[in-house]
Amino acid sequence: RPLIPEVTGEAKQKIFALLRDYAREARTDFEGAVAAAMLEAPGGSTATAVAVAVSELPLIVPFVQAQSLAIPVCVKARVLKMAALYDLPLTMRILDEEVFGPATSGFPWGEDSKTAVDARRRLDEICAKVREELSNNVAEEVEAVAGSAGEHAPSRR
């Protein structure tokens, strides 16, 4: 009895359509949050507002917290995790196209203050952390499947 059932093409299409919808929604959310932050503090750093808005997205929050749950509370994050199990490169491409790319392009590149540089670095760290967390989840699932098939995963010392 397999630990992970076969995934039909239809199921994969549905999960990636849902992920793309959630990613587009996340983009709209962070764009609105940035606009609101700039209206509240007109002299503030747009770069900082972008980095903060992205880090607070429900789709992203579970992956950047210090403690992570095996199963995120947020349905959007669950869909993201499931999509990564199905196809990690496609999942990251969707996030890059819909969230991280637009967030980076929204940075005012003429803003070279230390605050802007720190915010750009923070956004890069968020992207790397999400990629790392999703990659780790995929690796854990592969090890679990290998272990259930009677194979032994390499030991970690």
C-alpha positions as CSV (number, residue, x, y, z in Angstrom):
1,R,0.0,0.0,0.0
2,P,1.7,3.2,-1.1
3,L,2.2,6.0,1.4
4,I,1.6,8.7,-1.2
5,P,-1.2,8.0,-3.7
6,E,-0.7,8.6,-7.5
7,V,-1.5,12.1,-8.6
8,T,-3.7,12.4,-11.6
9,G,-3.1,15.1,-14.2
10,E,-6.5,16.6,-13.3
11,A,-5.6,16.9,-9.6
12,K,-2.3,18.5,-10.4
13,Q,-4.0,21.0,-12.7
14,K,-6.5,21.9,-10.0
15,I,-3.9,22.4,-7.3
16,F,-1.7,24.6,-9.6
17,A,-4.7,26.6,-10.7
18,L,-5.6,27.2,-7.1
19,L,-2.0,28.1,-6.2
20,R,-1.9,30.6,-9.1
21,D,-5.1,32.2,-7.9
22,Y,-3.8,32.4,-4.3
23,A,-0.5,33.8,-5.6
24,R,-2.3,36.5,-7.6
25,E,-4.4,37.3,-4.5
26,A,-1.2,37.6,-2.5
27,R,0.2,40.0,-5.1
28,T,-3.0,42.2,-4.9
29,D,-2.8,42.1,-1.1
30,F,0.9,43.2,-0.8
31,E,0.3,45.9,-3.5
32,G,-2.6,47.2,-1.4
33,A,-0.6,47.0,1.8
34,V,2.3,48.9,0.2
35,A,-0.1,51.6,-1.1
36,A,-1.7,52.0,2.3
37,A,1.7,52.2,4.0
38,M,2.9,54.9,1.6
39,L,-0.3,56.9,2.2
40,E,0.1,56.6,6.0
41,A,3.8,57.6,5.9
42,P,4.5,59.5,2.7
43,G,8.2,59.9,3.5
44,G,8.7,56.3,4.4
45,S,10.7,53.7,2.5
46,T,8.8,52.0,-0.3
47,A,11.3,49.2,-0.2
48,T,10.6,48.6,3.5
49,A,6.9,48.6,2.9
50,V,7.2,46.0,0.1
51,A,9.4,43.7,2.3
52,V,7.1,44.0,5.3
53,A,4.0,43.4,3.2
54,V,5.4,40.3,1.5
55,S,6.6,38.9,4.9
56,E,3.0,39.2,6.2
57,L,1.2,37.5,3.4
58,P,-0.8,34.5,4.7
59,L,0.6,32.4,1.9
60,I,4.2,33.2,3.0
61,V,3.9,33.6,6.8
62,P,4.1,29.9,7.8
63,F,7.4,29.5,5.9
64,V,9.2,32.5,7.5
65,Q,8.2,32.0,11.1
66,A,10.8,30.7,13.5
67,Q,8.6,27.6,14.4
68,S,6.9,25.8,11.6
69,L,4.0,23.4,11.8
70,A,3.9,20.1,9.9
71,I,0.5,21.2,8.5
72,P,0.0,24.9,8.3
73,V,-3.2,26.4,9.6
74,C,-3.7,28.6,6.6
75,V,-5.3,26.8,3.7
76,K,-3.3,28.9,1.2
77,A,0.0,27.7,2.7
78,R,-1.3,24.1,2.6
79,V,-2.0,24.4,-1.1
80,L,1.5,25.9,-1.5
81,K,3.0,22.9,0.3
82,M,1.0,20.4,-1.7
83,A,1.9,22.1,-5.0
84,A,5.6,21.9,-4.0
85,L,5.2,18.1,-3.4
86,Y,3.7,17.7,-6.8
87,D,6.2,19.9,-8.7
88,L,8.7,22.1,-6.8
89,P,10.2,23.9,-9.9
90,L,6.7,24.9,-11.2
91,T,5.6,26.0,-7.7
92,M,8.7,28.3,-7.4
93,R,8.1,29.6,-10.9
94,I,4.5,30.6,-9.9
95,L,5.7,32.3,-6.7
96,D,8.4,34.1,-8.7
97,E,6.0,35.3,-11.4
98,E,3.2,36.3,-9.1
99,V,4.7,37.3,-5.8
100,F,8.5,37.7,-5.6
101,G,9.1,39.1,-9.1
102,P,6.4,41.8,-8.8
103,A,7.6,42.6,-5.3
104,T,11.1,43.1,-6.5
105,S,10.0,45.1,-9.5
106,G,8.0,47.3,-7.1
107,F,11.2,48.4,-5.4
108,P,12.3,52.0,-6.1
109,W,15.7,51.1,-7.5
110,G,16.8,54.7,-7.2
111,E,16.4,54.4,-3.4
112,D,19.9,53.5,-2.3
113,S,19.5,54.3,1.4
114,K,20.6,51.7,4.0
115,T,17.0,51.1,4.7
116,A,16.2,50.3,1.1
117,V,19.3,48.0,0.8
118,D,18.2,46.2,4.0
119,A,14.7,45.8,2.7
120,R,15.9,44.3,-0.6
121,R,18.1,41.9,1.4
122,R,15.1,41.0,3.6
123,L,12.9,40.2,0.5
124,D,15.7,38.0,-0.9
125,E,15.9,36.2,2.5
126,I,12.1,35.6,2.5
127,C,12.3,34.1,-1.0
128,A,15.3,31.9,-0.1
129,K,13.6,30.8,3.2
130,V,10.4,29.8,1.4
131,R,12.4,27.9,-1.3
132,E,14.4,26.2,1.5
133,E,11.3,25.2,3.5
134,L,9.5,23.8,0.4
135,S,12.6,22.0,-0.7
136,N,13.0,20.4,2.7
137,N,9.4,19.3,2.7
138,V,9.9,17.6,-0.7
139,A,13.1,15.9,0.5
140,E,11.3,14.6,3.7
141,E,8.5,13.1,1.6
142,V,11.0,11.4,-0.7
143,E,12.9,9.9,2.3
144,A,9.6,8.8,3.8
145,V,8.6,7.0,0.6
146,A,12.0,5.5,0.2
147,G,11.8,4.2,3.8
148,S,8.3,2.7,3.3
149,A,9.6,0.9,0.3
150,G,12.2,-0.9,2.4
151,E,15.0,1.3,1.2
152,H,17.1,3.1,3.7
153,A,17.7,6.8,3.4
154,P,21.3,7.9,4.0
155,S,22.0,8.5,7.6
156,R,22.8,12.0,8.8
157,R,25.6,12.3,11.2
